């Protein structure tokens, strides 16, 4: 562990990381959380080389366990010059708007700790719902469900939205769906809502075509990667400017 203020968990990873290393980090973070509502986290990965299978499994369990408490980590600093670390940090930053993830250069651990120890200024958070159902064109068949994501999806708004989708699915044997994405973020706790996963499984059994309009580049790339794994569902990504093409594609599927 690195020397740091009592409200900062700071660790330097060296060589091959073992399960014991992950357990030590978990214990340190849990100890800090027991005494503070929010803590900073610093991980110096400059000398990190590899991790054992047991360490990776333990880390996955540990990180999933922290998802519901992600709001308690306002600042996470990673010390590294590795490109893959910066790539992952950037992607996570897009999804977790309540967490500021920053990369520091090797040898700059002191600056990383200083930054992580400072609590960010509170911001006025808008509680405007990010999810809403949108109207379909008059030419669309009645089995099309369209919705928009514009902002950070919260745990609080999910039950109503899931209920609306579920009721729609109950009315039709086969459906098509369209998601228009203007801004995409979500509270990690959403991943633990059982009704959301139940609805998704229900949708997989009934959806013929799923059009995704807009969204960040990484999301479009992800959709292209997972589309072949869903043989019963045709998934197509469209740019926001090509929304008319998305509607037409859905209408063709209904013919």
ABEGO torsion letter per residue (X at the ends): XBBBBAABBBBBBBEBBBAAAAAAAAAAAAAAAAABABBBBBBBAAABABBBAAAAAAAAAAAAAAAAAAAABABBBBBBABAAAAAAAAAAAAABAABBBBBBBBGAAAAAAAAAABBBBBBBBBABBABBBBBBBAABBAABBBBBBBEBBBAAAAAAAAAAAAAAAAABABBBBBBBBABBBBBAAAAABAAAAAAAAAAAAABABBBBBEEBAAAAAAAAAAAAABAABBBBBBBAAAAAAAAAAAAAAAX
